[in-house]
């Protein structure tokens, strides 16, 4: 990608109407655009990050045996009335509207009820279980006060997976496998060391306990109590002596921390399927309700949390697995034919070596380009200028490290060309 052809440009100043770090930086750097309070567009750079996160999540869901689907955002009132979750007193985040024939509809904030209604047509016998499906879809939640940028907003991209099992044993086994898969996802995107499996209440989803995945974050909205030795945590809402004793621990084992929720899982048991009238014929010929569990990860929320956790005073720092590009190539003297020619040659060599490169080919000052590079947060920066060419070299810098090195200009067919680039890329988060 040539930076001169990017749809967006960076802004000189962060927006003054945003409080959260993630919104200020992502808007200033041109990753997102604010439509209104709590509503943001994904711009080309932001979409690249989101698609990388989505790919990592999708791969882990498929390893679990889940199939991807895409459900409608329009919600049937009658289906939600069966479980009592249509009324605002039960769920206070509904967006609702009417068709022209006055039929009331909702806009999807979750999909448990619709997926149960759907699977009735495809699972009638114990032989039809287990069944796992997931989707990536925009959810809409009518938050009273949207805040924290894209970490909590009124429309966001979410991965939700639904598991139907014939027995409690199978359901709990899949619940455990999914927990492990979630931890792999957060490890892969750079949040593994600071993400805790956190016990919490079920809220509007279930009256039982659920589990959240909370990433330690000073600007997070949640308070959790962390047991670092066991790598688990308890949400503030259920943190009391009785519950801690049930876990076989003592309150002195926990430390109070701020965190941001990056995922959650709920075990509904058979309750919701019974409410919805979803039964199957078991081996012994009896009619039984299926066991349901659901699994959510906020994809756009993760982009916000990554920004909050890793950004510094100069801008964003993307972990290499989710960055919009792996390498940011800066030509500091674009108008100098010798410099620009060598930069373009290296740009082509890097692409042929398999790297995704953002090439800053703009006719801007060196200071301007370097500030933009810090703001955009691409993991590895390579700088070519007249000064470096005098030494037949270039500058290379890992975004998350302070040091920068002077390296000899590589030859694309040399044995250590890709190895050298990769060694520096591996030093990033």
BAVEXFI-439047 format. One record per residue (C-alpha): residue in three letters; x, y, z. Coordinates in Angstrom, 3 decimals. Example, Ala and Ser with C-alpha at 12.3 -4.5 7.8 and 13.67 -1.06 7.14 Angstrom:
! residues 2
REC/ALA/12.300/-4.500/7.800
REC/SER/13.670/-1.060/7.140
! end
This chain:
! residues 429
REC/UNK/0.000/0.000/0.000
REC/UNK/1.295/3.426/-0.974
REC/UNK/0.565/5.858/1.841
REC/UNK/-0.133/8.611/-0.675
REC/UNK/-3.116/6.562/-1.886
REC/UNK/-4.641/5.822/1.532
REC/UNK/-8.288/6.896/1.782
REC/UNK/-7.547/8.614/5.103
REC/UNK/-4.972/11.005/6.488
REC/UNK/-3.799/11.465/10.042
REC/UNK/-5.079/14.479/11.961
REC/UNK/-2.796/16.989/13.614
REC/UNK/-4.768/16.886/16.852
REC/UNK/-6.800/14.234/18.640
REC/UNK/-10.566/14.946/18.786
REC/UNK/-11.501/17.103/21.762
REC/UNK/-14.928/15.493/22.241
REC/UNK/-13.481/12.070/23.116
REC/UNK/-12.327/11.114/26.600
REC/UNK/-10.978/7.605/26.017
REC/UNK/-7.463/7.040/24.733
REC/UNK/-8.581/4.445/22.182
REC/UNK/-11.101/6.748/20.492
REC/UNK/-8.728/9.726/20.444
REC/UNK/-5.857/7.776/18.911
REC/UNK/-7.876/5.649/16.486
REC/UNK/-9.676/8.713/15.120
REC/UNK/-6.510/10.815/14.938
REC/UNK/-4.633/8.032/13.141
REC/UNK/-7.493/7.403/10.687
REC/UNK/-8.525/3.908/11.797
REC/UNK/-12.118/4.853/12.671
REC/UNK/-14.556/7.684/12.006
REC/UNK/-17.096/8.946/14.528
REC/UNK/-20.666/9.149/13.199
REC/UNK/-22.254/10.164/16.509
REC/UNK/-21.878/9.369/20.214
REC/UNK/-21.193/5.660/20.540
REC/UNK/-21.282/4.984/16.778
REC/UNK/-18.090/4.568/14.732
REC/UNK/-17.168/3.575/11.172
REC/UNK/-14.246/1.289/10.363
REC/UNK/-11.895/2.932/7.876
REC/UNK/-9.395/0.961/5.712
REC/UNK/-6.676/0.742/8.378
REC/UNK/-9.170/-0.125/11.107
REC/UNK/-10.813/-2.755/8.950
REC/UNK/-7.446/-4.392/8.327
REC/UNK/-6.885/-4.705/12.087
REC/UNK/-10.406/-6.009/12.688
REC/UNK/-10.096/-8.557/9.881
REC/UNK/-6.861/-9.884/11.379
REC/UNK/-8.496/-10.271/14.792
REC/UNK/-11.495/-11.900/13.147
REC/UNK/-9.270/-14.384/11.290
REC/UNK/-7.528/-15.462/14.499
REC/UNK/-10.874/-15.929/16.278
REC/UNK/-12.409/-17.751/13.313
REC/UNK/-9.567/-20.255/13.128
REC/UNK/-10.000/-21.199/16.792
REC/UNK/-13.779/-21.537/16.428
REC/UNK/-13.337/-23.848/13.457
REC/UNK/-10.849/-25.964/15.424
REC/UNK/-13.641/-26.479/17.959
REC/UNK/-15.858/-27.818/15.175
REC/UNK/-18.045/-24.742/14.882
REC/UNK/-19.562/-23.748/11.523
REC/UNK/-19.936/-20.108/10.539
REC/UNK/-23.394/-18.701/9.827
REC/UNK/-24.868/-15.211/9.463
REC/UNK/-28.173/-14.405/11.116
REC/UNK/-30.494/-11.470/10.596
REC/UNK/-30.149/-8.396/12.789
REC/UNK/-33.950/-8.000/12.775
REC/UNK/-35.475/-9.717/15.808
REC/UNK/-38.892/-11.388/16.024
REC/UNK/-40.760/-10.042/19.043
REC/UNK/-42.773/-13.255/19.529
REC/UNK/-39.639/-15.397/19.878
REC/UNK/-38.186/-13.188/22.607
REC/UNK/-41.506/-13.057/24.478
REC/UNK/-41.208/-16.803/25.104
REC/UNK/-38.305/-16.216/27.481
REC/UNK/-39.490/-12.898/28.903
REC/UNK/-36.572/-10.998/27.423
REC/UNK/-38.536/-8.793/25.049
REC/UNK/-39.676/-6.428/27.804
REC/UNK/-37.441/-3.472/28.603
REC/UNK/-37.603/-4.276/32.314
REC/UNK/-35.800/-7.556/31.557
REC/UNK/-33.400/-6.240/28.871
REC/UNK/-32.853/-2.484/28.867
REC/UNK/-30.572/-2.207/25.819
REC/UNK/-33.086/-2.979/23.059
REC/UNK/-33.328/-0.882/19.919
REC/UNK/-36.887/-1.419/18.664
REC/UNK/-38.879/-0.291/15.648
REC/UNK/-41.931/-1.207/13.562
REC/UNK/-42.560/-2.418/10.049
REC/UNK/-45.006/-0.408/7.955
REC/UNK/-47.712/-2.897/8.915
REC/UNK/-47.129/-1.990/12.600
REC/UNK/-45.371/-5.265/13.454
REC/UNK/-42.893/-4.589/16.236
REC/UNK/-39.292/-5.713/15.685
REC/UNK/-36.036/-5.442/17.569
REC/UNK/-32.435/-5.030/16.445
REC/UNK/-30.094/-7.794/17.553
REC/UNK/-28.235/-7.283/20.798
REC/UNK/-27.796/-11.078/21.177
REC/UNK/-29.058/-14.192/19.354
REC/UNK/-29.795/-16.988/21.838
REC/UNK/-33.542/-17.070/21.244
REC/UNK/-33.370/-16.870/17.412
REC/UNK/-30.706/-19.607/17.185
REC/UNK/-32.823/-21.945/19.336
REC/UNK/-35.812/-21.301/17.106
REC/UNK/-33.664/-22.012/14.041
REC/UNK/-32.155/-25.273/15.265
REC/UNK/-35.561/-26.786/15.962
REC/UNK/-35.717/-27.577/12.244
REC/UNK/-32.382/-29.398/12.201
REC/UNK/-31.992/-31.307/15.475
REC/UNK/-34.733/-33.759/16.469
REC/UNK/-32.751/-36.787/17.679
REC/UNK/-29.791/-37.373/20.011
REC/UNK/-27.942/-38.359/16.827
REC/UNK/-28.094/-34.714/15.706
REC/UNK/-25.925/-33.527/18.617
REC/UNK/-23.639/-31.834/19.368
REC/UNK/-24.045/-28.808/17.090
REC/UNK/-21.869/-25.677/17.193
REC/UNK/-22.312/-22.517/15.118
REC/UNK/-20.804/-19.048/15.248
REC/UNK/-21.169/-15.733/13.455
REC/UNK/-19.491/-12.342/13.146
REC/UNK/-22.187/-9.716/13.232
REC/UNK/-22.870/-6.134/14.211
REC/UNK/-24.770/-6.000/17.504
REC/UNK/-26.784/-2.989/18.555
REC/UNK/-27.233/-2.021/22.179
REC/UNK/-29.059/1.072/23.346
REC/UNK/-26.559/2.116/25.991
REC/UNK/-27.780/4.956/28.205
REC/UNK/-24.411/6.607/27.922
REC/UNK/-21.948/5.326/25.349
REC/UNK/-18.434/5.726/26.681
REC/UNK/-14.925/4.340/26.481
REC/UNK/-14.755/4.800/22.702
REC/UNK/-15.106/1.548/20.790
REC/UNK/-14.814/-0.499/23.993
REC/UNK/-18.432/0.289/24.838
REC/UNK/-20.554/1.675/22.030
REC/UNK/-24.022/1.340/20.525
REC/UNK/-23.011/-0.711/17.503
REC/UNK/-20.095/-3.128/17.429
REC/UNK/-18.818/-6.240/15.700
REC/UNK/-19.095/-9.366/17.832
REC/UNK/-18.310/-13.036/17.430
REC/UNK/-21.041/-15.114/19.069
REC/UNK/-20.966/-18.906/19.121
REC/UNK/-23.767/-21.226/20.270
REC/UNK/-23.282/-24.834/21.385
REC/UNK/-26.127/-27.367/21.622
REC/UNK/-25.397/-30.621/23.449
REC/UNK/-27.529/-33.632/24.378
REC/UNK/-26.081/-33.999/27.879
REC/UNK/-24.702/-31.869/30.676
REC/UNK/-21.433/-33.807/30.503
REC/UNK/-20.947/-32.942/26.821
REC/UNK/-21.938/-29.332/27.426
REC/UNK/-19.441/-28.859/30.274
REC/UNK/-16.678/-30.560/28.278
REC/UNK/-17.227/-28.149/25.385
REC/UNK/-17.381/-25.229/27.834
REC/UNK/-13.897/-26.193/29.051
REC/UNK/-12.560/-26.602/25.488
REC/UNK/-13.957/-23.191/24.552
REC/UNK/-12.349/-21.574/27.593
REC/UNK/-8.986/-22.959/26.500
REC/UNK/-9.602/-21.757/22.921
REC/UNK/-10.365/-18.247/24.188
REC/UNK/-7.123/-18.145/26.141
REC/UNK/-5.247/-19.159/22.968
REC/UNK/-6.929/-16.310/21.072
REC/UNK/-5.924/-13.700/23.631
REC/UNK/-2.389/-15.092/23.737
REC/UNK/-2.197/-14.912/19.930
REC/UNK/-3.232/-11.258/19.730
REC/UNK/-0.872/-10.127/22.488
REC/UNK/-3.116/-10.015/25.577
REC/UNK/-2.289/-13.444/27.015
REC/UNK/-0.161/-12.305/29.952
REC/UNK/-2.782/-9.879/31.262
REC/UNK/-6.058/-11.725/30.545
REC/UNK/-7.806/-13.624/33.349
REC/UNK/-10.691/-16.068/33.376
REC/UNK/-13.058/-14.193/35.681
REC/UNK/-16.072/-15.512/37.576
REC/UNK/-19.081/-13.179/37.306
REC/UNK/-22.850/-13.103/37.592
REC/UNK/-24.929/-14.012/34.556
REC/UNK/-26.753/-10.687/34.304
REC/UNK/-29.416/-10.584/31.586
REC/UNK/-28.050/-13.780/30.087
REC/UNK/-28.445/-16.304/32.927
REC/UNK/-29.177/-16.211/36.657
REC/UNK/-26.194/-18.513/37.237
REC/UNK/-22.556/-17.526/37.365
REC/UNK/-20.826/-16.949/34.043
REC/UNK/-17.213/-16.420/33.072
REC/UNK/-15.679/-13.293/31.629
REC/UNK/-12.250/-12.844/30.141
REC/UNK/-10.851/-9.653/31.613
REC/UNK/-7.680/-7.915/30.413
REC/UNK/-5.922/-5.762/33.006
REC/UNK/-6.258/-2.177/31.832
REC/UNK/-5.943/1.038/33.856
REC/UNK/-8.740/2.650/31.840
REC/UNK/-11.024/-0.407/32.028
REC/UNK/-14.596/-0.117/33.253
REC/UNK/-14.600/-3.204/35.485
REC/UNK/-13.128/-3.935/38.900
REC/UNK/-11.850/-7.458/39.351
REC/UNK/-9.950/-9.276/42.073
REC/UNK/-6.996/-11.204/40.690
REC/UNK/-5.269/-14.304/41.978
REC/UNK/-2.028/-14.171/39.995
REC/UNK/-0.761/-17.513/41.246
REC/UNK/-3.773/-19.388/39.873
REC/UNK/-4.331/-17.006/36.910
REC/UNK/-8.013/-16.539/37.791
REC/UNK/-10.090/-13.584/38.938
REC/UNK/-13.471/-12.684/40.417
REC/UNK/-15.644/-9.788/39.294
REC/UNK/-16.376/-7.191/41.971
REC/UNK/-20.122/-7.922/41.806
REC/UNK/-19.689/-11.416/43.278
REC/UNK/-16.497/-10.869/45.267
REC/UNK/-17.390/-11.840/48.819
REC/UNK/-16.111/-14.209/51.470
REC/UNK/-18.768/-16.850/50.806
REC/UNK/-17.979/-17.160/47.099
REC/UNK/-14.214/-17.093/47.674
REC/UNK/-14.506/-19.916/50.198
REC/UNK/-16.509/-21.953/47.653
REC/UNK/-13.492/-21.607/45.361
REC/UNK/-11.253/-23.022/48.097
REC/UNK/-9.323/-19.778/48.556
REC/UNK/-9.078/-16.809/50.901
REC/UNK/-9.724/-13.134/50.189
REC/UNK/-6.110/-12.276/51.063
REC/UNK/-5.086/-14.252/47.958
REC/UNK/-6.650/-11.616/45.673
REC/UNK/-5.556/-8.203/44.459
REC/UNK/-7.942/-5.447/43.292
REC/UNK/-7.360/-4.333/39.668
REC/UNK/-9.100/-2.432/36.880
REC/UNK/-9.845/-4.400/33.733
REC/UNK/-11.655/-4.406/30.392
REC/UNK/-13.850/-7.331/29.393
REC/UNK/-12.669/-8.938/26.146
REC/UNK/-14.896/-12.029/26.086
REC/UNK/-17.602/-13.917/27.961
REC/UNK/-19.179/-17.356/28.083
REC/UNK/-22.540/-18.466/29.501
REC/UNK/-23.896/-21.889/30.389
REC/UNK/-27.700/-21.803/30.139
REC/UNK/-28.148/-25.492/30.912
REC/UNK/-31.523/-26.699/29.650
REC/UNK/-33.523/-23.718/30.958
REC/UNK/-33.649/-21.593/27.846
REC/UNK/-34.395/-24.526/25.522
REC/UNK/-37.273/-25.515/27.825
REC/UNK/-38.628/-21.961/27.674
REC/UNK/-38.421/-22.078/23.891
REC/UNK/-39.958/-25.576/23.637
REC/UNK/-36.867/-27.147/22.069
REC/UNK/-36.753/-30.903/22.797
REC/UNK/-35.167/-33.914/21.108
REC/UNK/-35.740/-37.675/21.293
REC/UNK/-33.007/-39.361/23.358
REC/UNK/-31.615/-42.908/23.037
REC/UNK/-34.274/-44.293/25.370
REC/UNK/-37.088/-42.719/23.359
REC/UNK/-37.845/-39.981/25.881
REC/UNK/-38.187/-36.305/25.041
REC/UNK/-35.459/-34.120/26.544
REC/UNK/-34.411/-30.463/26.332
REC/UNK/-31.034/-29.632/24.834
REC/UNK/-28.218/-27.968/26.771
REC/UNK/-27.188/-24.532/25.488
REC/UNK/-24.059/-22.489/26.090
REC/UNK/-23.038/-19.283/24.321
REC/UNK/-19.657/-17.653/23.738
REC/UNK/-18.972/-14.016/22.861
REC/UNK/-15.928/-11.967/21.872
REC/UNK/-16.179/-8.287/20.973
REC/UNK/-14.026/-7.985/17.858
REC/UNK/-14.043/-4.192/17.554
REC/UNK/-13.841/-3.959/21.356
REC/UNK/-10.561/-5.884/21.187
REC/UNK/-9.138/-3.252/18.847
REC/UNK/-9.984/-0.623/21.463
REC/UNK/-8.502/-2.628/24.337
REC/UNK/-5.268/-3.262/22.399
REC/UNK/-4.980/0.480/21.799
REC/UNK/-5.555/1.269/25.487
REC/UNK/-3.078/-1.331/26.731
REC/UNK/-0.151/-0.829/24.350
REC/UNK/-0.215/2.821/23.170
REC/UNK/2.451/5.232/24.400
REC/UNK/2.709/9.016/24.427
REC/UNK/3.542/9.037/20.696
REC/UNK/0.703/6.903/19.405
REC/UNK/-0.554/3.372/18.833
REC/UNK/1.575/0.225/19.139
REC/UNK/0.040/-2.762/17.360
REC/UNK/1.004/-6.348/18.221
REC/UNK/2.463/-7.897/15.074
REC/UNK/-0.337/-10.482/14.676
REC/UNK/-3.073/-7.854/14.301
REC/UNK/-1.228/-4.842/12.868
REC/UNK/-2.612/-3.372/9.622
REC/UNK/0.849/-3.847/8.053
REC/UNK/3.969/-5.620/9.241
REC/UNK/6.421/-3.020/7.963
REC/UNK/6.239/0.756/7.532
REC/UNK/8.781/1.877/4.919
REC/UNK/9.602/5.595/5.050
REC/UNK/11.335/7.434/2.237
REC/UNK/12.470/10.684/3.872
REC/UNK/13.486/12.392/0.623
REC/UNK/10.873/11.384/-1.903
REC/UNK/11.943/14.171/-4.278
REC/UNK/15.504/12.811/-4.423
REC/UNK/15.472/10.381/-7.349
REC/UNK/18.294/8.202/-6.013
REC/UNK/16.639/7.873/-2.576
REC/UNK/13.127/7.276/-3.916
REC/UNK/14.415/4.737/-6.431
REC/UNK/16.211/2.755/-3.707
REC/UNK/13.133/2.970/-1.449
REC/UNK/10.856/1.675/-4.187
REC/UNK/13.293/-1.153/-4.902
REC/UNK/13.269/-2.185/-1.232
REC/UNK/9.463/-1.883/-1.150
REC/UNK/9.201/-4.399/-4.003
REC/UNK/11.808/-6.698/-2.423
REC/UNK/9.935/-6.743/0.890
REC/UNK/6.654/-7.536/-0.833
REC/UNK/8.239/-10.355/-2.811
REC/UNK/9.624/-11.716/0.463
REC/UNK/6.037/-12.025/1.667
REC/UNK/5.677/-8.959/3.896
REC/UNK/2.772/-6.531/3.924
REC/UNK/4.260/-3.074/3.655
REC/UNK/2.918/0.447/4.011
REC/UNK/5.224/2.620/1.902
REC/UNK/5.265/6.306/2.822
REC/UNK/5.916/7.814/-0.601
REC/UNK/4.499/11.240/0.271
REC/UNK/6.391/14.468/-0.297
REC/UNK/6.335/15.504/3.348
REC/UNK/9.052/16.503/5.797
REC/UNK/11.031/13.882/7.690
REC/UNK/9.567/15.030/11.008
REC/UNK/6.025/14.782/9.668
REC/UNK/6.564/11.242/8.381
REC/UNK/8.236/10.059/11.582
REC/UNK/5.419/11.467/13.737
REC/UNK/2.852/9.752/11.522
REC/UNK/4.743/6.463/11.787
REC/UNK/4.698/6.675/15.598
REC/UNK/0.977/7.453/15.559
REC/UNK/0.040/4.599/13.187
REC/UNK/1.944/2.020/15.236
REC/UNK/3.095/-0.470/12.565
REC/UNK/5.434/-2.965/14.338
REC/UNK/8.585/-2.499/12.218
REC/UNK/9.830/0.741/10.664
REC/UNK/12.476/1.000/7.936
REC/UNK/13.783/4.451/6.999
REC/UNK/15.749/5.352/3.873
REC/UNK/17.247/8.795/3.331
REC/UNK/20.178/10.465/1.629
REC/UNK/22.094/10.177/4.900
REC/UNK/21.581/6.415/5.157
REC/UNK/22.404/5.852/1.485
REC/UNK/25.785/7.524/1.978
REC/UNK/26.518/4.600/4.297
REC/UNK/24.742/2.128/2.014
REC/UNK/22.365/1.408/4.855
REC/UNK/18.925/2.096/6.289
REC/UNK/17.510/2.674/9.779
REC/UNK/15.356/-0.017/11.319
REC/UNK/13.238/0.399/14.442
REC/UNK/10.857/-1.875/16.318
REC/UNK/7.905/0.348/17.329
REC/UNK/7.649/-1.002/20.875
REC/UNK/11.391/-0.513/21.551
REC/UNK/13.337/2.730/21.927
REC/UNK/16.485/1.669/20.106
REC/UNK/16.973/1.968/16.372
REC/UNK/19.711/0.301/14.361
REC/UNK/21.641/1.177/11.229
REC/UNK/21.630/-1.833/8.907
REC/UNK/23.396/-2.381/5.565
REC/UNK/21.087/-2.319/2.582
REC/UNK/19.995/-5.911/1.981
REC/UNK/20.051/-7.755/-1.296
REC/UNK/16.785/-9.577/-1.806
REC/UNK/18.523/-12.750/-2.974
REC/UNK/20.902/-12.836/-0.009
REC/UNK/20.400/-15.681/2.429
REC/UNK/19.948/-13.455/5.446
REC/UNK/17.633/-10.813/3.915
REC/UNK/14.372/-12.241/5.161
REC/UNK/16.005/-13.682/8.280
REC/UNK/17.267/-10.224/9.280
REC/UNK/13.897/-8.562/8.740
REC/UNK/12.098/-11.382/10.551
REC/UNK/14.466/-11.235/13.521
REC/UNK/13.532/-7.596/14.097
REC/UNK/9.841/-8.224/13.507
REC/UNK/9.943/-10.990/16.113
REC/UNK/11.094/-8.448/18.705
REC/UNK/7.745/-6.624/18.484
REC/UNK/4.854/-7.440/20.782
! end
